[in-house]
Amino acid sequence: MEIKVEIKEKAFMKDQKSVQVLDDIHLTFNSGDFITVIGPSGCGKSTLLKIIAGLDVDYEGSVVIGSNEVKKPSIDKGFIFQEHRLFPWLTVEQNIAANLPLKKPELREQVNQLINIVRLNGFEKAYPKELSGGMSQRVAIARALLREPKVLLLDEPFGALDAFTRQHLQDVLIDIWLETKTTMILVTHDVDESVYLGTKVVVMKSKPGKVGHVIPIELPFPRQRTDQTFQEVRNHVLKHFEQLDQYSAVEG
Ligand SMILES: Nc1ncnc2c1ncn2[C@@H]1O[C@H](COP(=O)(O)OP(=O)(O)OP(=O)(O)O)[C@@H](O)[C@H]1O
């Protein structure tokens, strides 16, 4: 499912003045791509993701997924936020099913499979308050995947997690992507994460937000951070930040 993003302009009102946030963005993603979007704080990454999700339609331009123009949010576009947004009064399996009937045997089977995929076996009946941040985020991912989205949009999903949990969830996400071939678009502050996960890294620059570079990452999966080739590609991506003179605003 090809995704075509054409944003002529996106502005917000601030102090009764219009502030341009995104300017002249043209991006085309192929079905099954794992896109990572990186750029300095405030360059408009989340705004771009919300526009692709149909959560923000107040802009000049269009987003087309397959043959459908995005006009509103829908279940074919899963969205994972930095914080998990689980229902505190529902168990893990109920949170995954949410509005779908868990009593239906086929659905129960799908939920069980997803619990396996995100490695939450044994926690089916647990409540969100009994889970760590990483586990909660895995529930949110399973909930989105149950809807079999054509595209999964992830806004700094691991930003609030410790480095160990973050690396673990990156591997979980890669496994899911390899298995389902769902198109993923993930926003991050972390260059390492963008190179570890992405088949293409979109490097944005700010004021107003524009696409600086789109860098294909041709390393095979699973990737090894310690490999020399990984380090070379990572340095290549970092160099592009330096060229954009915005390296200081981004975590190395
Ligand atoms: N609802 C809004 N109303 C007004 N301004 C907004 C709104 N949402 C975002 N902005 C502004 O738009 C700009 C881009 O915000 P956005 O959250 O998209 O950036 P970002 O690159 O995702 O930032 P970060 O990396 O810090 O999360 C910022 O200057 C922000 O203040």
The ligand as a MOL file (V3000), in Angstrom:
LIG
                    3D

  0  0  0     0  0            999 V3000
M  V30 BEGIN CTAB
M  V30 COUNTS 31 33 0 0 0
M  V30 BEGIN ATOM
M  V30 1 N -1.9290 22.0760 18.6550 0
M  V30 2 C -0.9350 22.9600 18.4750 0
M  V30 3 N -1.1650 24.2810 18.5530 0
M  V30 4 C -0.1900 25.1860 18.3530 0
M  V30 5 N 1.0970 24.8580 18.0480 0
M  V30 6 C 1.3780 23.5550 17.9710 0
M  V30 7 C 0.3930 22.5300 18.1760 0
M  V30 8 N 0.9820 21.3150 18.0250 0
M  V30 9 C 2.2710 21.5720 17.7390 0
M  V30 10 N 2.5120 22.9060 17.7010 0
M  V30 11 C 3.7950 23.5460 17.3930 0
M  V30 12 O 4.2410 23.0140 16.1640 0
M  V30 13 C 5.6440 22.7950 16.1970 0
M  V30 14 C 5.9220 21.3340 15.8500 0
M  V30 15 O 5.4330 20.5080 16.8880 0
M  V30 16 P 5.5960 18.9260 16.8470 0
M  V30 17 O 5.0700 18.3870 18.1300 0
M  V30 18 O 5.0310 18.4170 15.5820 0
M  V30 19 O 7.1860 18.8060 16.7800 0
M  V30 20 P 8.1190 17.5450 17.0730 0
M  V30 21 O 9.1860 17.5890 16.0450 0
M  V30 22 O 7.2960 16.3220 17.1370 0
M  V30 23 O 8.6770 17.9180 18.4990 0
M  V30 24 P 9.2720 16.9520 19.6420 0
M  V30 25 O 10.4020 16.2160 19.0060 0
M  V30 26 O 9.7500 17.9170 20.6890 0
M  V30 27 O 8.1510 16.0680 20.1020 0
M  V30 28 C 6.1220 23.2120 17.5640 0
M  V30 29 O 6.6260 24.5110 17.4810 0
M  V30 30 C 4.8690 23.1890 18.4010 0
M  V30 31 O 4.9350 24.1650 19.4230 0
M  V30 END ATOM
M  V30 BEGIN BOND
M  V30 1 1 1 2
M  V30 2 1 2 3
M  V30 3 2 2 7
M  V30 4 2 3 4
M  V30 5 1 4 5
M  V30 6 2 5 6
M  V30 7 1 6 7
M  V30 8 1 6 10
M  V30 9 1 7 8
M  V30 10 2 8 9
M  V30 11 1 9 10
M  V30 12 1 10 11
M  V30 13 1 11 12
M  V30 14 1 11 30
M  V30 15 1 12 13
M  V30 16 1 13 14
M  V30 17 1 13 28
M  V30 18 1 14 15
M  V30 19 1 15 16
M  V30 20 2 16 17
M  V30 21 1 16 18
M  V30 22 1 16 19
M  V30 23 1 19 20
M  V30 24 2 20 21
M  V30 25 1 20 22
M  V30 26 1 20 23
M  V30 27 1 23 24
M  V30 28 2 24 25
M  V30 29 1 24 26
M  V30 30 1 24 27
M  V30 31 1 28 29
M  V30 32 1 28 30
M  V30 33 1 30 31
M  V30 END BOND
M  V30 END CTAB
M  END
